[in-house]
Amino acid sequence: MTTRTRTRESTPTDPGWGQGLGLSATFGRAVAAHQQAWAHLHAARRALARLHPPADTGETADTVARLRRVGEIVTAEPEPARFFAGPLPVRLGWATTVHGDFPAVVPLAGGTHLALDADARHPAVAALLRTLVVRLLAAAPPGSVRVSALDSAALGATFLPLQPLVDAGVLHPPATTEAEITERLDDAERHARAAQHASGPPELLLLVAACLPDGRDLHRLAALTHAGPSAAICVLAAGYPPRSAGPTPPPLGATTVVRLDPQGYAWIGDPPGHPFSTDGTGLAAPVRLDGDPPPHTVAALADRLGELHRRDTTLDFADLLPARPWAESSGNGLRAVVGRAGRDPVICAFDDQTPHWLVGGRTGAGKTVFLLNVLYGLAARYSPDELALYLLDFKEGVSFTEFVPTDHDPSWIPHARAVGIESDREYGVAVLRELRRELNRRAAALKRHGVTKLADLPRGGRPTPRIVAVIDEFHVLFAGNDAVAREAVTLLEELARKGRSYGIHLVLASQSVTGIEALYGKSDSIFGQFPLRVALPGGNGVLDTFNEAAGALPIGSAIVNPSAGIAGANTVVRFPDAHASAAEVAALRHELWQARRPGSRPPAVFRGYESAHVEDDPTYRGLVPGGRRPLALVGRTVDVDLTTAHFAFDASPGRHLGVVGTSPVGASVLHAATVSLARQHPPGSAHFLVAPLVAVADEVADATIDALTRDGHPVTRLDAAGLRARLRTLAEQVGGGQPADTPAPGRTFLVGYGMDGASGVLSARDENFRSGLDDLQAVLRQGPAYGVHLLGWWRGLRRLADDIGGSSNRDDVACLVALNVPGGELGMYLGQPDLAYTPRTNRALLVDRHDQRVRLIVPFVRPGHEPDDEGD
């Protein structure tokens, strides 16, 4: 009955009642008053009849008995087909009457929901929520119900008695923080959208709120109750409507409201104090709510569903692979199965919508495993004509050794073009340069064909493959703010901005994307081109600031977000461990390797920890006599193809080689340069003058002399005094001798191991005030024109400068290999104060002043003489 507030009107007993009114109006008021009194009388009689039934109640007792039988029938375990047919009758407790009890049943699922006006801090409410979860899980076919619990009121304690279900993987741990609750509602909304477009019976999401969320999340929860049966969501909301004063809560749709009275009884559809329904929808009897399910029931259910859950949700590496390898075209993009969300596979793409990916996660979170899964999935789905891979790893690990030939396994993934393992930053920049060159080549091809996208290029013959470049621990590439980092930022920004149009896709993976100095002011413009974010445990940094969903992820799962990490677009994905499927991975690798085109080249592999040996160098093995400009090989360039680093020795002034640095690797570099020169001359056509001047080089110098002798070349061993004498002879020869273009004198190579060891002898002046350094400088200036070249190792840059007559004469030794020389000192010597070079083990800087080359190289070392510390 509704009571309305009215302004006071005169009644029939009031003086003057009816005065001023017409007879018709007065009669109407009298009839209305009579009808109102009659309605009050009948309502009171009905209430009294229900509270105090007459003695003859056979009909009522029969009705209660029938209700009991019906309740027991409808709450029996349904068949699977019945479960999906519509709302499911679920018992809340027992309705109590003077003639006995009967089951109080409400509809749940099938677009219907339940609300209780007290939250789960009320013991009866908490127990009912738990028992409803158990009943729905028990009634549903295995795997057809997913439970998502929200409990900020008791911080998850509401669901502690259901811990066996959590341990079995059937029930997710409750969301207790505001961020977690928001994420669960995001997930519910995505579930509703997906269910509305599902072709078969969708999974039911049981969303259990132990208390109402606040603000916008409350309205989102209410909206889910209005989504209808097709959304496959059932909401159990405790604390609705709120008992405290406040804003009017949003209305719920298709929801049965249960209210608790102070005596602990529940009333379905009507508030306490009105034990009858005014609109015919409530239950006119108080209800004793059911308590907790017995622990043994929960345990048995957990055992049964847990085993089925593990069997149904176990994800194998093979689940990521296509039914038939290399059967798909990359014309409109690349797609890969990255894992599962529930029972459904999750597919991510490299295309116009998600051209680049950003992957984050703490150490041990499974980042490498996730990347391997994606790469193997792509390699199995697309042929090398459709896909090319460039892979860089900047950490001390073996992330991408799976893709390259090794001593134990000669196979490789034929899609791989370049692979860096423990890469140098310079190698990373070299790969980015190569990608930019490829981008420019593709841009020119698109212009020639009058199209704007790679997909529109004619695909006759061999198609243009899409490129995926993966950079693991990419923050190392941008460490500091030096020239290398600045160039890397420039290249990355261009590739990220233009790559989508030319089929070049980037994957950046790291533990963190913040605090990178070189990216200050550039982060938004670069990372804004990476709409697909993958956050593994601890990887919130790749998501939006307000999206903290990755904080509580278990190992083996990730958040996949295609909307630049904004909250509301998360999908929780489970992925398998490729390392745990070693046999399957090896079988796939060999299958793909065997299917490669005949003549396919293995990828260029840069192993940052590996030394280089001239005997293993393909250029060295291909050297033969007869060239007019012999090459001195000194190492492998840190570029995409690891090309051989060399200097050409021709007749130009300054074509001498100076190796500088205290590292004994200098002796090995000198050895490699000398034996490579000898290999290019017929036996006896070149004369080698070898001067071992420091003890640390004796062993290498002896090995050099032995190699030259085996090749049939005349060799003269010199000490410091002999070196001075021979320099005098050579200085006189080049001062008036025969040019080297004529074959008579051949070539002379003076090889000095530790030239600084002879500085005292060379600096002394004779009776004519002429020193050995004067002769050395004359040979440096004029020798190349007469086929005389110096190859010398100086252990100090200052001594080198003094020996050649000062830095103003640096062009007289135009070929330089700098080992552990400080970058500032080297820059001052070269006249390049901004030279960015950090000396480190197993690296050197190649400088050729004639063609203005300054490149990082891996210097050749003698086997058994590998550098083992920073001093080397």
Number of C-alpha atoms within 10 A of each C-alpha: 10 4 5 6 5 6 5 6 7 10 13 11 7 9 9 10 13 16 9 8 10 9 10 8 10 15 12 10 13 12 10 11 11 10 11 10 10 12 12 11 11 11 14 12 12 13 14 12 11 16 14 10 13 9 6 8 11 9 8 14 15 12 13 20 15 13 17 18 12 14 19 14 12 15 17 12 15 17 12 13 11 12 19 20 12 15 18 23 20 22 22 22 20 21 25 18 17 13 14 12 19 23 23 25 21 20 18 25 25 21 24 25 26 23 21 26 21 25 26 27 16 14 13 20 25 20 19 20 26 22 21 21 21 19 18 20 22 19 18 20 16 17 18 16 22 18 18 22 24 29 25 22 18 15 14 17 18 24 24 13 16 21 18 19 23 17 14 20 17 25 22 15 20 25 20 17 15 15 15 20 22 22 21 21 21 18 20 23 21 16 19 22 15 15 21 15 11 13 8 7 13 20 19 22 22 23 23 23 26 31 23 23 21 11 9 10 16 14 15 18 22 19 16 23 23 17 19 19 19 17 27 27 30 25 24 25 29 26 21 22 21 17 10 6 6 7 7 8 13 14 14 22 17 18 23 20 23 23 22 23 14 7 7 14 19 28 28 29 21 21 18 17 8 12 19 24 16 14 9 9 12 18 17 20 23 23 25 20 21 19 18 20 18 10 12 9 12 22 17 13 20 26 16 14 21 23 15 16 19 13 10 13 17 14 18 16 20 16 17 25 21 17 11 9 18 18 11 15 16 22 19 15 20 23 18 24 19 26 28 22 18 16 16 10 18 19 13 19 18 25 20 15 15 20 26 28 25 25 30 30 25 16 14 13 22 21 27 22 19 23 20 20 26 20 22 21 22 25 26 26 24 24 22 24 18 22 23 23 25 22 25 28 28 23 17 11 11 13 21 20 16 17 25 20 15 11 6 6 11 11 20 22 26 26 29 24 21 23 27 26 23 21 25 23 20 20 25 26 24 17 25 23 19 15 20 19 12 15 20 14 12 20 18 12 16 19 10 10 11 11 14 14 17 25 18 13 18 13 11 7 7 9 18 22 22 27 24 24 23 23 23 28 19 22 23 19 25 22 17 15 15 16 15 19 22 18 18 24 22 14 17 20 18 15 22 20 17 19 22 23 19 24 28 26 27 24 21 21 26 23 24 19 21 12 10 16 15 22 24 11 9 14 16 11 13 18 21 14 24 27 19 26 32 29 33 33 24 23 28 27 21 30 27 15 11 11 21 21 27 26 15 12 18 13 14 18 22 33 26 26 24 20 18 22 27 17 20 18 18 26 21 21 21 24 26 23 18 20 14 12 13 12 11 14 19 14 11 19 21 15 15 21 18 14 14 16 11 7 6 11 12 19 22 18 23 22 17 20 14 12 20 21 21 26 16 10 16 11 15 21 12 9 17 15 14 11 10 13 13 21 22 27 26 32 29 25 22 26 22 24 19 17 16 22 21 20 22 18 22 21 20 16 19 26 29 28 27 23 30 28 21 19 21 21 29 30 29 27 25 28 30 23 22 25 21 24 24 28 22 22 22 14 17 15 19 22 20 23 21 24 24 26 21 18 11 13 21 16 11 22 25 15 14 22 22 12 17 23 16 11 16 15 20 16 18 13 15 19 16 20 13 14 26 23 16 18 22 20 14 22 24 14 17 22 14 9 12 15 19 20 15 10 11 10 17 17 19 20 20 24 27 29 30 27 27 23 20 22 18 11 16 24 16 13 13 9 6 6 8 14 17 26 24 20 21 23 19 20 27 24 22 23 28 24 20 25 23 28 27 22 24 26 32 24 24 19 22 16 17 23 17 15 22 21 16 13 18 12 17 19 19 23 25 21 26 23 27 29 28 27 23 16 19 16 15 21 16 13 17 16 13 13 13 12 17 15 20 14 18 15 19 25 26 31 25 25 21 21 18 13 8 9 12 14 17 23 27 25 29 32 27 19 12 6 13 19 16 9 10 11 13 19
